[in-house]
Amino acid sequence: METTTLIGLVAATFTTVSLLPQLLKSWKSQHRPASDSSLVVYSVLFCIGIFLWLIYGLFLIDLPIIIANSLSLTQGLIILFIQIRRLQKARQLSSKH
């Protein structure tokens, strides 16, 4: 394996694993309403950026970029989905009062 590919895979591992705490936090709090929409905006922008990096990696046929961004996009979409559901719950609760 080339040194550059190895460095890319190590970098991909660190950046992908760095999302796990946020994913776990979102998962644990998914049943609680959320009042802050900034995390949704951040998640949308994050997912767009990661999707573009994935496309870039596919054009280059660069395995570390493809793997890292596929996994990061999956985590980002899960976080986004959870945050949108939390905001919907908060809005439903506030409309009942």
N, C-alpha and C positions, 0 to 999 in steps of 0.2 A: 504494500500500500504506500502511495506517495505521501510525503510529509505534509504537503498542502491539504490533501484529503483528510489525513489524520487530524490536523489542526482544525479543519472545518467540522469534522464529526465531534470533536471535543467541545468546540464552541457551540455547536448545535445542541449538544447534551445539556450544557449549562443554561443556555437561554430557554430551552424547552422545559427543563426542570424548574426554572425560576417561576413559571406560571402555575405550578402545582399548588402552592399555598393559597393563591387567589382563587383557584378553582375549588379547592376544598372549603375555603371560607364561604364562597358563594353557594356551594352545595349545602353546607350546614345551615345557612340562613335563608334558603330558598322559600321557606314557608312563612317568613316574616315579611311584612310590607316594607317597602323602601320609599323614602321621600326624596331622595337625591337622584336626579336624572343624569348627573355628570358622569357617573360610571357607565351609563348606557352610551352616551356620546363617545367617551373614551373607548369603549369596547367596539363600537362601530368603526371608528377611525383605526383602531388597532387591527381589526379583522380585514379592513380594506388594505392596509399596509402589508400585512402578512400574506394576503392573497396575491398582491402584486409581486412580493418577493418569491412566492411559489411559482408564479408564471415566469419570472426572471430565471429561476433555477431550472425550470422545464426547458426554456429556450437554450440555456447553456448545457443542459443535461448534466447538472452538477448535483450528485447524490446528497452531499451534506445539506445543501440549500433546500433541496426537494424534501428530504426527510424532516428536517427541523421545521420548515414552514408548514408542512402538512400536519404535523403533530401540534404545532402552535396554533394553527388555524382551527383545528378541531377543539382545542381547549378554549380558545377565544370565543368561538361560536357557542359553546356550552355556557360560558360565563355570560355572554350577551343574552342568551335565551333566558337564563335564570334571572338576570337583572330586569329584563323586560317584564317577566311574570311578576316579579316583586313590585314593580311600579304599578302594574295593572291592579294588583291586590290593594295597594295603598289608595289608589284612585277610587276603587269600588268601596272601600271602607269610608273614605271621606265623603263620597256622594250619598251614603246612607245616613250621614249625620246632618 
